[in-house]
Amino acid sequence: MAMRFRSTPLSGVQVIDLDIHDDARGCFARLYCEDAFAGAGFEFRPRQINLSGNTRALTLRGLHYQAAPHGESKVVQCLRGRIFDVAVDLRPQSPTHRQWFGIELAPALRRMLVISEGFAHGFITLEDDSDVLYLMGRAYEPSAQCGVRWDDPAFAIAWPAQPQVMSPRDESFSDYQP
């Protein structure tokens, strides 16, 4: 079972294409291997695992990040439904500062997204009943929670649809201030 890491235009964000073995019993896939991550340049060890259940299509979560020194790396996978997942580079010294990468995730697509520290993250559900699994590289620190507006013109994210459901917290985020 292999995990194939694929580069994106943003250093620090990669797509993992899963090698899934299907047979009469169902399927089997490796979702995490520390050696495979290290071989792809990610020193990543899950410290926390989260599940986001979303009942309605066009639910938007994000854009979230943790302030230094509590930055989070994460691996994101859609277990049920479909989402459009986005990472935004907030690293001030990065050549891709303020640029974003988005990709559709769904069980049938058999892929995950790896996001390093220094990125904001968010997604919009494209179907009802979409469940999203997060492997987190650091435990959540409530005092370090931050966010930026999902439609901040500094990022110009091409979301596939207008959100219909958001938390009051996510709606209240302001534009990015480096």
GIWO-V403598 format. One line per field, one symbol per residue. ss: DSSP state (H for helix, E for strand, C for the rest). phi: phi as a letter, one per 20 degrees, with the letter a starting at -180 (. if undefined). A space follows every 50 residues. Layout:
BEGIN
ss=???
phi=???
END
This chain:
BEGIN
ss=CCEEEEECCCCCEEEEEECCEEECCEEECCCCCHHHHHHCCCCCCCCEEE EEEECCCCEEEEEEEECCCCCCCEEEEEEECEEEEEEEECCCCCCCCCCE EEEEEEHHHCEEEEECCCEEEEEEECCCCEEEEEEECCCCCHHHEEECCC CCCCCCCCCCCCCCECCHHHHHCCCCCC
phi=.dddecfcfdfoccedeeededbfeqbbbedbbgfffffendeccfdbcc cdecfdfmedcpedbdffedgdebddceebnbcddcccfdfgeffdgmec ccbecagfelbccdcegndecabcfdbflddcddedebffdgfdfbacff dgffdlfeffaefdcbfgfffefdffcf
END
